[in-house]
Amino acid sequence: MRSFLQKTALLLLFVLVQGAVHAQTTLGIFTDHQDIGTNVKPGSATYLPATQQYKVTGAGTNIWGDHDEFQFVYKKLTGDFILYARANFETPKGVEPHRKLGWMVRQSLAGNAPHISAAVHGDGLTSLQFRKTVGDATAETQATITGADVIQLERTGTTYTMRVARFGQPFTVQQVTDVALGDAVYVGLFVTSHNAGVVEKAVFRDVRIAIPAPAGLTPYRDYLGSHIELLNVANGHREIVYTSPKSLQAPNWRPNGKSLVYNSDGLMYNFDLAARKPTVLPTGDVKNNNNDHVLSFDGTMLGLSSGVDKLGGSIVYTVPATGGTPRQITPRGPSYLHSWSPDKQYLLFTGERNKDFDIYRVSATGGPEVRLTTAAGLDDGAEYTPDGRYIYFNSVRTGTMQIWRMRADGTDQQPVTHGDFHDWFPHVSPNGKWLVFVSFLKDEVSPNDHPFYKHVYLRLLPIAGGEPKVIAYLYGGQGTINTPSWSPDSKRVAFVSNSADAGK
């Protein structure tokens, strides 16, 4: 029989283990939370799994001067990282106009520790504030916008970059250098009330910590892990439904709304949204599939693009949507598939012929290729509208990659987007009202390139006209949304974001 002391020790161990499990459950991606500073009115932190939100309450006199008082929900990280969240106070008007919320990176949990934070004040002031040494005065650089509700803080060595926006708008950027907090730091969300006797409440949603690609990563040989996410296009709320240490790419949403199709390691997978589980989709001997695959409008057929070196690269195939033996469509490559016609009679693909990439149409059973674009430079990402009247595509013919539209026969080619980004892969909603596409930053990529592991936006544009709106801010790029990704009710979009630690 166990002694009283043994039973007591076992009971204590059980309590500690259960407490750790509870903390992990309630704090999501974070490991702990506490009030920073002395005699701070108690705060709290809770994770809501159903909505993937964090609710944080905090008090404290301020995060400023030579010491800080606030509630901190955090984890320890090393190396470089990208922190992202959407955030707001629960009550529009608080007691103090300079109550603050945001992201923080901290050398220690002492109240006077060196730190840097992306802070949004209750009155809308948004700033990158930092203390470089223990007990030093806090300095700041203020954003050019106020009232940001999208907050991102990135570390690259001793350089910290704050990107903030009012949801729907592109980021504005502030940066400071030579903030040496050490390799291992405390990273997390914070709330302070700016009043020792008051507790403020904030909600953080779409919280992401991404570990970016290392400097020595070789594209198309080395890969990061992946999150498959579902995005509500009306409000921008995101949900991670699956995470893997592998490169998952280009989720197609099946017309029945119950599953997705994506590629990984050359194979095709069906992802059951209810079970949250992938299964291999058989494609016979065609096992070098890339992210240019697409379901027919009725969901009965799946088009593939698969590399065959002896035929010049990627070749287009078709296969039943439930899997089977693929049928070769294009005789040579590179040929990258992007769309079925609504009547399932034709396929659109991007082909390199005569040292130029253009958009071609071909019968879904094979046959002669019909060239639809002839402008010099890359034309790519062609997709039919649900009524079959038009084709949207992206083209670099003006010097930047922009979205264009043409009639189904290739005539009347007109630009749709203009401006400050390189726009790729337009996807038309099933109801024909919306266009979603991925936008790369001009200072990160060349016009002809759509690489992995970059800062990108998903943007939404009414088919009837108007200005694009950012609906997702993420770390991704190649493979994020190469193929039609709309839910059948036109309310959500599936996409992939990336992180080196995803699924590990």
Secondary structure as the mmCIF struct_conf table of DSSP 4:
data_model
#
loop_
_struct_conf.conf_type_id
_struct_conf.id
_struct_conf.beg_label_comp_id
_struct_conf.beg_label_asym_id
_struct_conf.beg_label_seq_id
_struct_conf.end_label_comp_id
_struct_conf.end_label_asym_id
_struct_conf.end_label_seq_id
HELX_RH_AL_P HELX_RH_AL_P1 PHE A 4 LEU A 27
TURN_TY1_P TURN_TY1_P1 GLY A 28 ILE A 29
STRN STRN1 ASP A 32 ILE A 36
BEND BEND1 GLY A 37 ASN A 39
HELX_LH_PP_P HELX_LH_PP_P1 VAL A 40 PRO A 42
STRN STRN2 SER A 44 LEU A 48
TURN_TY1_P TURN_TY1_P2 PRO A 49 GLN A 52
STRN STRN3 GLN A 53 GLY A 58
BEND BEND2 THR A 61 THR A 61
STRN STRN4 ILE A 63 TRP A 64
TURN_TY1_P TURN_TY1_P3 GLY A 65 ASP A 66
STRN STRN5 HIS A 67 ASP A 68
STRN STRN6 PHE A 70 LEU A 77
BEND BEND3 GLY A 79 GLY A 79
STRN STRN7 PHE A 81 PHE A 89
BEND BEND4 GLU A 90 LYS A 93
BEND BEND5 VAL A 95 GLU A 96
TURN_TY1_P TURN_TY1_P4 PRO A 97 HIS A 98
STRN STRN8 LYS A 100 ARG A 106
BEND BEND6 GLN A 107 GLN A 107
BEND BEND7 LEU A 109 ALA A 110
TURN_TY1_P TURN_TY1_P5 GLY A 111 ASN A 112
STRN STRN9 HIS A 115 HIS A 121
TURN_TY1_P TURN_TY1_P6 GLY A 122 ASP A 123
BEND BEND8 GLY A 124 GLY A 124
STRN STRN10 THR A 126 ARG A 131
BEND BEND9 THR A 133 THR A 133
TURN_TY1_P TURN_TY1_P7 VAL A 134 GLY A 135
HELX_LH_PP_P HELX_LH_PP_P2 ASP A 136 THR A 138
STRN STRN11 ALA A 139 GLN A 142
BEND BEND10 THR A 144 GLY A 147
STRN STRN12 VAL A 150 THR A 156
TURN_TY1_P TURN_TY1_P8 GLY A 157 THR A 158
STRN STRN13 THR A 159 ALA A 165
TURN_TY1_P TURN_TY1_P9 PHE A 167 GLY A 168
BEND BEND11 GLN A 169 GLN A 169
STRN STRN14 THR A 172 VAL A 176
BEND BEND12 ASP A 183 ALA A 184
STRN STRN15 VAL A 185 THR A 192
BEND BEND13 HIS A 194 ASN A 195
TURN_TY1_P TURN_TY1_P10 ALA A 196 GLY A 197
STRN STRN16 GLU A 200 ALA A 210
HELX_LH_PP_P HELX_LH_PP_P3 PRO A 212 PRO A 214
TURN_TY1_P TURN_TY1_P11 ALA A 215 GLY A 216
TURN_TY1_P TURN_TY1_P12 PRO A 219 ARG A 221
BEND BEND14 ASP A 222 ASP A 222
STRN STRN17 GLY A 225 ASN A 232
TURN_TY1_P TURN_TY1_P13 VAL A 233 ASN A 235
STRN STRN18 ARG A 238 SER A 244
BEND BEND15 PRO A 245 LYS A 246
STRN STRN19 GLN A 249 TRP A 253
HELX_LH_PP_P HELX_LH_PP_P4 ARG A 254 ARG A 254
TURN_TY1_P TURN_TY1_P14 PRO A 255 ASN A 256
BEND BEND16 GLY A 257 LYS A 258
STRN STRN20 SER A 259 SER A 264
TURN_TY1_P TURN_TY1_P15 ASP A 265 GLY A 266
STRN STRN21 LEU A 267 ASP A 272
TURN_TY1_P TURN_TY1_P16 LEU A 273 ARG A 276
STRN STRN22 LYS A 277 LEU A 281
TURN_TY1_P TURN_TY1_P17 GLY A 284 ASP A 285
STRN STRN23 ASN A 289 ASN A 289
BEND BEND17 ASN A 291 ASN A 291
STRN STRN24 VAL A 294 LEU A 295
TURN_TY1_P TURN_TY1_P18 PHE A 297 ASP A 298
BEND BEND18 GLY A 299 THR A 300
STRN STRN25 MET A 301 VAL A 308
HELX_RH_3T_P HELX_RH_3T_P1 ASP A 309 LEU A 311
TURN_TY1_P TURN_TY1_P19 GLY A 312 GLY A 312
STRN STRN26 GLY A 313 PRO A 320
TURN_TY1_P TURN_TY1_P20 ALA A 321 THR A 322
STRN STRN27 ARG A 327 GLN A 328
BEND BEND19 PRO A 331 GLY A 333
STRN STRN28 SER A 335 TRP A 340
TURN_TY1_P TURN_TY1_P21 PRO A 342 ASP A 343
BEND BEND20 LYS A 344 GLN A 345
STRN STRN29 TYR A 346 ARG A 353
TURN_TY1_P TURN_TY1_P22 ASN A 354 LYS A 355
STRN STRN30 ASP A 356 SER A 363
TURN_TY1_P TURN_TY1_P23 ALA A 364 THR A 365
STRN STRN31 VAL A 370 ARG A 371
BEND BEND21 ALA A 375 GLY A 377
STRN STRN32 ASP A 379 TYR A 384
TURN_TY1_P TURN_TY1_P24 PRO A 386 ASP A 387
BEND BEND22 GLY A 388 ARG A 389
STRN STRN33 TYR A 390 SER A 395
TURN_TY1_P TURN_TY1_P25 ARG A 397 THR A 398
BEND BEND23 GLY A 399 THR A 400
STRN STRN34 GLN A 402 ARG A 407
TURN_TY1_P TURN_TY1_P26 ALA A 408 ASP A 409
BEND BEND24 GLY A 410 GLY A 410
BEND BEND25 ASP A 412 ASP A 412
STRN STRN35 GLN A 414 PRO A 415
BEND BEND26 GLY A 419 ASP A 420
STRN STRN36 PHE A 421 VAL A 428
TURN_TY1_P TURN_TY1_P27 PRO A 430 ASN A 431
BEND BEND27 GLY A 432 LYS A 433
STRN STRN37 TRP A 434 LEU A 441
TURN_TY1_P TURN_TY1_P28 LYS A 442 GLU A 444
BEND BEND28 VAL A 445 VAL A 445
TURN_TY1_P TURN_TY1_P29 PRO A 447 ASN A 448
BEND BEND29 PHE A 452 TYR A 453
STRN STRN38 LYS A 454 PRO A 462
TURN_TY1_P TURN_TY1_P30 ILE A 463 ALA A 464
STRN STRN39 LYS A 469 GLY A 476
TURN_TY1_P TURN_TY1_P31 GLN A 478 THR A 480
BEND BEND30 ILE A 481 ILE A 481
BEND BEND31 THR A 483 THR A 483
STRN STRN40 TRP A 486 TRP A 486
TURN_TY1_P TURN_TY1_P32 PRO A 488 ASP A 489
BEND BEND32 SER A 490 LYS A 491
STRN STRN41 ARG A 492 SER A 499
TURN_TY1_P TURN_TY1_P33 ALA A 500 GLY A 503
#
